[in-house]
Amino acid sequence: MLYDIFLMLGIIAILGEVLLIFSWTGRRWRYRKERITSYSPEAHIIVPCKGTTKNFRENIQAICNQDYRDYKIVFVTDSAKDPAYKELKEIISNYPIARIEISDFIDGCSGKISALIKGVKTADDVEVYVFADSDIRPHKDWLRYLVSYLNEDEIGATTGYRWYSPHDLTSLLLSTWNSTCISSLFSHRVNFAWGGSTAISKKVFDELHIADEWRRGLSDDLILSKAVKDAGYKIKFVPECIVESYGEESIRKFMKWGTRQFTMVRWYYPSLWIMSFIIVAGLKFLNFLGLFLLLIGFTLPGVLLISTIFLDMIVGWQRHITLKKIMYYPKEKFGSTLAYIGITPIVYFIIAYNIISSLLKNEIEWGGRRYQKPGTSK
């Protein structure tokens, strides 16, 4: 009886992996038919900036060099003493569409949200707000793609995501980790708007009182996503708006970063966290269970449960070639497909660790500050 239960678990795990493999094939076919619309309203890009990174100048220039008819940019820093302020002043001197504002710190929310609210307050009376991170390097048509679907009544917000260009082991881990999380963005039911590449109409933003909701939280994108979905709108994922970023984290910082991401998801998007826990952490538990079954002589169930690790590699292969197909960047920026295939099973174990580590966390450290879970007393 017990043997049969484990055998059924093995079969279910295999079928789940096969379904995931074919889902990426379907996405590759579906999204090649996407076409940009002609909708191009007046837009205002709001970019919070805290400190600088190795590629800060190139990133800011890419944001300022969009092939778009009518847009402005406001960069928001914590103070004029922030290293980003001086560099921004120099860069944007060549771009009359851009300016800098100093953030007003708001007690009870994150520094990033304080900056975003300042940017919204000082933006002109435009049709669309666009939120971007300072560590992305968008291609010249990024803005055009991001806002083009907002004229559809059912679309409340549009989003891209981050793509880490692999140049060493850590950036390869980051890139594979992030590309794994992209899976959820294809489904209207579980997707979310990623704050580093998001657009929303001013009308919807005001209608849903996003700024007021932000004042009571830490996660700008998950709070916005919940408000949009609770109001019955959809979030449109635009693969062409997945934006390049240059990761410089150490392995240790990468692990802490991953746990922080899932902690925020648990706080603000519990249904997505639960789904991730069941699928990712559950499958990795079954891998360990398979090893145990082999040791006690349950050979076939053990082999089936362990073999999902090899199917993970096929998933990594299909995901990588799909993203190369539907993203906007030159193919040489994506690194070796073989490297992604090989590292994908490791990344799934890391994600499982991040999810489990986030389970009991009621406090995170972010941007040099400590934040507690909303509703938790100090």
C-alpha positions as CSV (number, residue, x, y, z in Angstrom):
1,M,0.0,0.0,0.0
2,L,2.7,2.5,1.0
3,Y,4.7,1.5,-2.0
4,D,1.8,2.3,-4.3
5,I,1.3,5.7,-2.7
6,F,5.0,6.6,-3.3
7,L,4.7,5.2,-6.9
8,M,1.7,7.5,-7.6
9,L,3.6,10.5,-6.1
10,G,6.4,9.7,-8.5
11,I,4.1,9.5,-11.5
12,I,2.3,12.8,-10.5
13,A,5.7,14.6,-10.1
14,I,6.8,13.4,-13.6
15,L,3.6,14.5,-15.2
16,G,3.8,17.9,-13.5
17,E,7.3,18.4,-14.9
18,V,6.2,17.3,-18.4
19,L,3.3,19.8,-18.3
20,L,5.8,22.6,-17.3
21,I,8.0,21.7,-20.3
22,F,5.1,21.9,-22.7
23,S,3.9,25.1,-21.1
24,W,7.1,26.9,-22.2
25,T,6.7,25.5,-25.7
26,G,3.2,27.0,-25.8
27,R,4.4,30.4,-24.6
28,R,7.0,30.4,-27.3
29,W,4.3,29.9,-29.9
30,R,1.7,32.3,-28.4
31,Y,3.9,35.3,-27.7
32,R,5.6,35.4,-31.0
33,K,2.2,36.7,-32.3
34,E,2.2,39.7,-30.0
35,R,2.2,43.0,-31.9
36,I,2.7,46.5,-30.4
37,T,-0.3,48.9,-30.6
38,S,-0.2,52.5,-31.8
39,Y,-1.4,53.8,-28.4
40,S,1.3,56.2,-27.1
41,P,-0.1,58.6,-24.5
42,E,1.9,61.3,-22.6
43,A,3.9,59.4,-20.0
44,H,5.9,60.3,-16.9
45,I,8.7,57.9,-15.8
46,I,9.4,57.9,-12.1
47,V,12.8,56.4,-11.0
48,P,13.8,56.2,-7.3
49,C,17.6,56.3,-7.0
50,K,19.6,55.3,-3.9
51,G,23.4,55.2,-4.4
52,T,25.1,54.2,-7.7
53,T,26.2,51.0,-9.2
54,K,28.9,50.1,-11.7
55,N,26.6,50.7,-14.7
56,F,24.6,53.5,-13.2
57,R,25.4,56.1,-16.0
58,E,24.6,53.7,-18.8
59,N,21.3,52.7,-17.2
60,I,20.2,56.3,-16.7
61,Q,21.1,57.2,-20.3
62,A,19.1,54.2,-21.6
63,I,16.1,55.4,-19.7
64,C,16.5,58.9,-21.1
65,N,17.0,57.7,-24.7
66,Q,13.6,56.2,-25.3
67,D,12.2,56.2,-28.8
68,Y,8.9,57.7,-27.7
69,R,6.9,60.8,-28.7
70,D,6.0,62.5,-25.5
71,Y,7.5,61.6,-22.1
72,K,9.3,63.1,-19.1
73,I,11.4,61.6,-16.3
74,V,11.8,62.4,-12.7
75,F,14.6,60.9,-10.7
76,V,14.0,60.9,-6.9
77,T,16.8,60.6,-4.3
78,D,16.8,60.6,-0.5
79,S,18.9,63.7,-0.3
80,A,21.3,65.9,-2.3
81,K,24.1,64.1,-0.4
82,D,23.2,60.7,-2.0
83,P,25.9,59.6,-4.4
84,A,23.3,59.3,-7.1
85,Y,22.3,63.0,-6.9
86,K,25.6,64.4,-8.1
87,E,25.9,61.9,-10.9
88,L,22.3,62.4,-12.0
89,K,22.9,66.2,-12.2
90,E,25.7,65.6,-14.6
91,I,23.9,63.0,-16.7
92,I,20.6,64.8,-17.2
93,S,22.2,68.1,-18.1
94,N,22.0,66.8,-21.6
95,Y,18.3,65.7,-21.3
96,P,15.7,68.5,-20.9
97,I,13.0,65.9,-20.4
98,A,14.6,64.8,-17.1
99,R,14.8,66.4,-13.6
100,I,15.7,65.5,-10.0
101,E,13.5,65.7,-6.9
102,I,14.4,65.1,-3.2
103,S,12.2,62.5,-1.5
104,D,10.0,63.3,1.5
105,F,10.4,60.4,3.9
106,I,7.1,59.0,5.0
107,D,6.9,57.1,8.2
108,G,5.3,53.6,7.9
109,C,6.4,52.8,4.4
110,S,9.7,52.0,2.6
111,G,12.2,54.5,1.3
112,K,11.4,53.5,-2.2
113,I,7.7,54.1,-1.8
114,S,8.4,57.5,-0.3
115,A,10.3,58.3,-3.4
116,L,7.6,57.0,-5.7
117,I,4.9,59.1,-4.0
118,K,7.2,62.2,-4.3
119,G,7.6,61.5,-8.0
120,V,3.8,61.1,-8.5
121,K,3.1,64.3,-6.6
122,T,5.5,66.3,-8.7
123,A,4.6,64.7,-12.1
124,D,2.7,66.8,-14.5
125,D,-0.9,66.0,-15.3
126,V,0.0,63.1,-17.6
127,E,-2.0,60.1,-18.8
128,V,0.4,57.4,-17.7
129,Y,2.8,56.8,-14.8
130,V,5.7,54.5,-15.5
131,F,7.8,53.2,-12.6
132,A,11.3,52.0,-13.2
133,D,14.4,51.0,-11.2
134,S,17.7,52.8,-11.6
135,D,19.6,49.5,-12.1
136,I,17.8,48.5,-15.3
137,R,19.0,49.2,-18.8
138,P,16.0,49.2,-21.1
139,H,16.2,49.1,-24.9
140,K,15.0,52.1,-26.8
141,D,11.5,50.7,-27.5
142,W,10.9,49.6,-23.9
143,L,8.5,52.5,-23.0
144,R,6.6,52.2,-26.3
145,Y,5.9,48.5,-25.6
146,L,5.1,49.0,-21.9
147,V,2.3,51.6,-22.3
148,S,0.9,50.4,-25.6
149,Y,-1.7,48.0,-24.1
150,L,-3.1,50.4,-21.5
151,N,-5.9,51.5,-23.9
152,E,-7.6,48.2,-23.3
153,D,-10.4,48.6,-20.7
154,E,-9.7,45.3,-19.0
155,I,-5.9,46.1,-18.5
156,G,-5.2,47.9,-15.2
157,A,-1.4,47.8,-15.5
158,T,1.3,46.5,-17.7
159,T,4.6,45.0,-16.6
160,G,7.9,43.6,-17.7
161,Y,10.5,42.0,-15.4
162,R,14.3,41.9,-14.8
163,W,16.8,40.0,-16.8
164,Y,20.3,39.6,-15.3
165,S,23.0,39.4,-18.0
166,P,25.2,36.4,-17.0
167,H,28.9,37.2,-16.7
168,D,30.0,35.1,-13.7
169,L,28.6,32.4,-11.5
170,T,26.6,34.7,-9.2
171,S,25.0,36.6,-12.1
172,L,24.2,33.3,-13.7
173,L,22.4,32.2,-10.5
174,L,20.6,35.5,-10.4
175,S,19.5,35.2,-14.0
176,T,18.3,31.7,-13.7
177,W,16.5,32.5,-10.4
178,N,14.7,35.4,-12.0
179,S,13.8,33.6,-15.2
180,T,12.3,30.8,-13.1
181,C,10.0,33.4,-11.4
182,I,8.9,34.7,-14.8
183,S,6.7,31.6,-15.2
184,S,4.0,33.1,-13.0
185,L,3.8,36.4,-15.1
186,F,2.2,34.7,-18.1
187,S,-1.0,33.9,-16.1
188,H,-3.5,36.7,-15.4
189,R,-4.6,34.7,-12.3
190,V,-1.3,34.8,-10.4
191,N,0.9,37.4,-12.1
192,F,1.9,40.7,-10.6
193,A,3.3,44.1,-11.7
194,W,7.1,44.2,-11.1
195,G,8.0,47.7,-9.8
196,G,11.1,48.0,-11.9
197,S,9.2,48.0,-15.2
198,T,5.5,48.9,-14.7
199,A,3.0,51.3,-16.3
200,I,-0.4,52.3,-15.1
201,S,-2.8,55.0,-16.3
202,K,-3.2,58.0,-14.0
203,K,-6.9,57.4,-14.1
204,V,-6.6,53.9,-12.7
205,F,-3.9,54.9,-10.2
206,D,-6.1,57.6,-8.8
207,E,-9.3,55.5,-8.9
208,L,-7.7,52.8,-6.8
209,H,-6.0,55.2,-4.4
210,I,-2.6,53.5,-4.9
211,A,-0.7,56.3,-3.2
212,D,-2.8,56.0,-0.1
213,E,-2.3,52.2,-0.1
214,W,1.4,52.6,-0.5
215,R,1.7,54.8,2.6
216,R,0.8,51.8,4.7
217,G,3.2,49.2,3.2
218,L,6.7,48.3,2.0
219,S,6.2,46.5,-1.3
220,D,5.3,49.0,-4.0
221,D,4.7,46.4,-6.8
222,L,2.7,43.8,-4.8
223,I,0.5,46.5,-3.2
224,L,-0.2,47.9,-6.6
225,S,-0.8,44.5,-8.0
226,K,-3.4,43.6,-5.3
227,A,-5.3,46.9,-5.7
228,V,-5.4,46.4,-9.5
229,K,-6.7,42.8,-9.3
230,D,-9.1,43.5,-6.4
231,A,-10.7,46.1,-8.7
232,G,-11.3,43.5,-11.4
233,Y,-8.5,44.6,-13.8
234,K,-5.9,42.4,-15.4
235,I,-2.2,42.9,-15.3
236,K,-0.7,42.5,-18.8
237,F,2.7,40.9,-19.0
238,V,4.8,42.3,-21.9
239,P,7.8,40.1,-22.6
240,E,9.4,42.8,-24.7
241,C,9.6,44.9,-21.5
242,I,11.8,42.4,-19.6
243,V,14.8,44.7,-19.0
244,E,18.5,44.0,-18.7
245,S,20.3,44.4,-15.5
246,Y,23.9,43.9,-14.4
247,G,24.0,41.9,-11.2
248,E,26.9,42.5,-8.8
249,E,25.8,40.6,-5.7
250,S,27.9,38.1,-3.8
251,I,26.5,34.6,-3.2
252,R,25.7,35.5,0.4
253,K,23.9,38.6,-0.6
254,F,22.1,36.7,-3.3
255,M,20.8,34.2,-0.8
256,K,19.5,37.0,1.5
257,W,18.0,38.8,-1.4
258,G,16.1,35.8,-2.6
259,T,14.7,35.2,0.9
260,R,13.7,38.8,1.2
261,Q,11.8,38.6,-2.1
262,F,9.7,35.7,-0.9
263,T,9.2,37.3,2.5
264,M,7.6,40.3,0.8
265,V,5.5,37.9,-1.4
266,R,4.3,36.1,1.8
267,W,3.3,39.4,3.4
268,Y,1.6,41.0,0.4
269,Y,0.7,38.2,-2.0
270,P,0.1,35.1,0.2
271,S,-1.7,33.1,-2.6
272,L,1.4,33.3,-4.8
273,W,3.6,32.4,-1.9
274,I,1.5,29.3,-1.1
275,M,1.5,28.2,-4.8
276,S,5.3,28.6,-4.9
277,F,5.7,26.7,-1.6
278,I,3.5,23.8,-2.9
279,I,5.1,23.6,-6.3
280,V,8.8,24.4,-5.7
281,A,9.4,23.4,-2.1
282,G,7.1,20.4,-2.5
283,L,8.9,19.1,-5.5
284,K,12.3,19.5,-3.9
285,F,11.0,17.6,-0.8
286,L,10.0,14.8,-3.1
287,N,13.5,14.7,-4.5
288,F,14.8,14.0,-1.0
289,L,12.0,11.6,-0.4
290,G,13.1,9.7,-3.6
291,L,16.6,9.4,-2.3
292,F,15.3,8.0,1.0
293,L,13.1,5.5,-0.9
294,L,16.1,4.2,-2.9
295,L,17.9,3.6,0.4
296,I,15.1,1.5,1.8
297,G,14.6,-0.5,-1.4
298,F,11.6,1.3,-3.0
299,T,13.5,1.5,-6.3
300,L,10.9,2.5,-8.9
301,P,9.2,5.2,-6.8
302,G,12.6,6.5,-5.7
303,V,13.9,6.7,-9.3
304,L,10.7,8.5,-10.5
305,L,11.0,11.1,-7.7
306,I,14.7,11.8,-8.2
307,S,14.3,11.9,-12.0
308,T,12.4,15.2,-11.8
309,I,15.8,16.8,-11.2
310,F,16.8,15.8,-14.8
311,L,13.4,17.1,-16.1
312,D,14.2,20.4,-14.4
313,M,17.2,20.6,-16.8
314,I,14.8,20.2,-19.7
315,V,12.6,22.9,-18.2
316,G,15.6,25.2,-18.0
317,W,16.4,24.5,-21.6
318,Q,12.9,25.3,-22.8
319,R,12.6,28.4,-20.7
320,H,15.9,29.8,-21.9
321,I,15.2,29.3,-25.6
322,T,11.7,30.7,-25.1
323,L,13.0,33.9,-23.4
324,K,15.6,34.3,-26.1
325,K,12.8,34.1,-28.7
326,I,10.3,36.5,-27.1
327,M,12.6,39.1,-25.4
328,Y,13.9,42.2,-27.3
329,Y,17.6,41.9,-26.6
330,P,20.3,40.5,-28.9
331,K,20.7,36.7,-28.5
332,E,24.4,37.0,-27.5
333,K,23.4,38.7,-24.2
334,F,21.7,35.5,-22.9
335,G,24.8,33.5,-22.3
336,S,25.2,29.7,-22.7
337,T,22.1,27.6,-22.9
338,L,24.1,24.7,-21.5
339,A,25.0,26.7,-18.4
340,Y,21.4,27.5,-17.8
341,I,20.5,23.8,-18.2
342,G,23.1,22.7,-15.8
343,I,22.4,25.3,-13.1
344,T,18.6,25.1,-13.2
345,P,18.2,22.2,-10.7
346,I,20.5,24.0,-8.2
347,V,18.4,27.2,-8.5
348,Y,15.2,25.3,-7.8
349,F,16.8,24.0,-4.5
350,I,17.9,27.6,-3.7
351,I,14.4,28.9,-4.4
352,A,13.0,26.2,-2.1
353,Y,15.4,27.3,0.6
354,N,14.3,31.0,0.1
355,I,10.6,30.1,0.4
356,I,11.1,28.0,3.5
357,S,13.4,30.6,5.1
358,S,10.7,33.3,4.5
359,L,8.1,31.2,6.3
360,L,8.5,32.7,9.8
361,K,10.2,36.0,9.0
362,N,8.4,39.1,10.4
363,E,11.3,41.5,9.7
364,I,13.5,42.3,6.7
365,E,16.5,44.5,6.1
366,W,16.3,46.6,2.9
367,G,18.3,49.6,1.7
368,G,20.0,49.9,5.1
369,R,16.8,50.0,7.0
370,R,14.8,47.4,9.0
371,Y,11.1,46.9,8.3
372,Q,8.6,44.8,10.2
373,K,5.7,42.8,8.7
374,P,2.6,45.1,8.5
375,G,0.5,44.6,11.6
376,T,3.4,43.3,13.7
377,S,4.2,45.4,16.8
378,K,7.8,46.3,17.5
